[in-house]
């Protein structure tokens, strides 16, 4: 494998830990890490084609046993766990392998840890586009059913989330755009289509054909986790989605297109051919209407704490863990004054709204409102509660 692709790399490092249980049984004086031994290799295909001689400052034959082909980094103080780092020589474009061996105070060596990386321009090294998937609408699982099959039935579309992955050794996913459309019409089978796309505020009719540009389509940006991107990421969109009169009972198409750091983008026709159909059924057996009335989601406990400048709410039913952290869904007043919600967290069934420091004082009257808050079944709920600060 070529490993991750990087434009430049000047140093490497890591953590070394001793096997404390094993050592302490034998001799407490032998516990602790002594050193890390590092080898740097050129890689050609599946084999190594050269090893770096740290003493001579150059690569030599891969099977060389001459002195200097390993770099020893001693760990000061021989701790049970220590950090190490090593400055690399100037390297040309290509694939390399770093081999690391840990040694403890008893001079016992661990198994080698090998990692490959490719140095060079990601735009010329990586030519494979990321793959895409849509996993959840609200808290409901999206099944792997191709168009025109129904992948999920939901009372509304309050959040959509999924996952993207880049090829092994690729440059990593840099962004994911969500496309939401309806009223898909085939103009020419497998060649040209027409559909209404959601641009964040309204629906707009557009045509798709082999010369269409993705840039011409209204893309809905998503939030990545991790935010910096990577080989595998998850993504979420929970704002600016259609609702109310913009979301009548119908079938809607959702597709995610990912771009990696080398600029590779999934094909435009993946939007049509690999999208997923969301059937919105806002009323009927087993579902509640969009914008469920206050009280549908029952509040169990509410507490406002001055020392932490926060309000904690516990509901009888579980909440959608991805959708509830949108601060736009909440409004807080303290003694009749509107207070900004700085952040929202949901852990262990407790929904916590964090307010600016020193906002709350003992005896203050607090009112909390929530709007279109999703429960674990994907139904939207609105309501409010009033309480006193302790």
C-alpha positions, 0 to 999 in steps of 0.5 A, a space after each residue: 500500500 502507498 499509505 497517505 499522500 502528503 505534499 511534504 514531510 519533515 519529521 515523524 514521531 509517536 508514543 512508546 509504552 512499556 508492557 508494565 504487567 509483564 516487567 513488574 512480574 519479572 523485575 521492577 527495575 526493568 520497567 520503563 522504555 529505553 529507546 526507539 529504533 527507526 528504519 527508513 526505506 524506499 518502497 517500490 511496489 510491494 518490496 523495499 528498494 533501499 534503506 537510509 543510512 543515517 550516518 552516511 546521509 544517503 540511501 543504500 541497498 535494501 539488504 545492507 547490514 552496514 552500520 548506520 541504517 538504524 536511528 536510535 532515539 533514547 527516551 530520557 528518564 526511562 518512563 513507562 510511556 514516553 514521546 519520541 520524534 525524529 527529523 527526516 532527511 530531505 526526500 524526493 517524491 515517492 513511497 517510503 516505509 518507516 519501521 519502528 521498534 521499541 526497546 525497554 530497560 531490560 533490552 527486550 525489543 518489541 515487534 516492528 511497527 511499519 507505516 507507509 507514506 507517499 511524498 508528492 503532489 496529491 493532484 498527480 498521485 491520487 486519481 480516484 474519487 471518494 465513494 458516498 453513502 447516505 445512512 440516516 434521515 432524522 434518526 431513521 436508517 436509510 436502506 441500501 435500495 436503489 432508485 426508484 425504490 423507497 429507501 426510507 419513509 419519514 414524517 419530515 426531513 429535518 436532518 440527513 447524514 452519511 459517510 464518505 471514504 476515499 481510496 486506500 492511500 488517497 488524499 482524503 475526503 475534503 468536503 461533502 455536498 448534499 443534493 436534494 431534488 424531486 419531480 425527477 423526469 427522464 428526458 432521454 433514458 440514462 442520458 438526460 434528466 430534469 428535476 427540481 432542486 432544493 437550494 436552501 430556500 426554494 425549489 428550482 427546475 434544472 436539467 441534467 445532461 452529459 455536459 452539465 457541470 456540478 457547479 451549476 447545481 445547488 449544493 447543500 454544504 455539510 458538516 464533516 467529522 473530523 472537520 479536517 477531513 480524512 480517508 473516512 468521514 461522517 457528515 451531517 446536514 440539519 439546517 436549511 432543509 425544506 419544511 412546511 409547504 415546501 415539503 408536501 407528501 411526495 418522494 424526494 431524492 437525496 444524493 451526496 457527492 464527495 471531493 477529495 483533497 486532490 480534487 477528484 469528484 464523484 460523477 454528476 450522474 451518481 446524483 440520479 443513479 445512486 441517489 436514495 428516495 425519501 418518502 415523506 408521509 406527513 400524516 397517516 398511521 404510525 407517523 405524526 404531522 410535521 411540527 408536532 404540537 407542544 407536549 408530544 415530547 414530554 419533559 421529565 426534569 429541568 434544572 438551571 445552574 448558576 455555577 455552570 451557566 447552563 440549563 439541563 433538560 431531560 425528556 421521557 423519550 430519546 432525542 436524535 443525537 445529531 439533530 439536537 445540537 443545532 442552537 437555532 432550535 432553542 430560545 432562552 430568556 432570563 428574567 424576560 431578557 433574551 440570552 444567546 445559547 452558545 452551545 448544545 450537548 446531549 449525553 446520557 439522556 441529558 440535553 444541556 444548553 450552555 449560556 454565556 458566563 455569569 448569565 444566571 444567578 440564584 432566583 432568576 426566572 428562566 424560560 426555555 423554548 425548543 422548536 422542531 426538536 427531533 425525537 428518536 423516531 424522527 418526529 419534530 416536536 416544539 415546546 417550552 418550560 419555565 424554571 428558577 435558577 438554583 
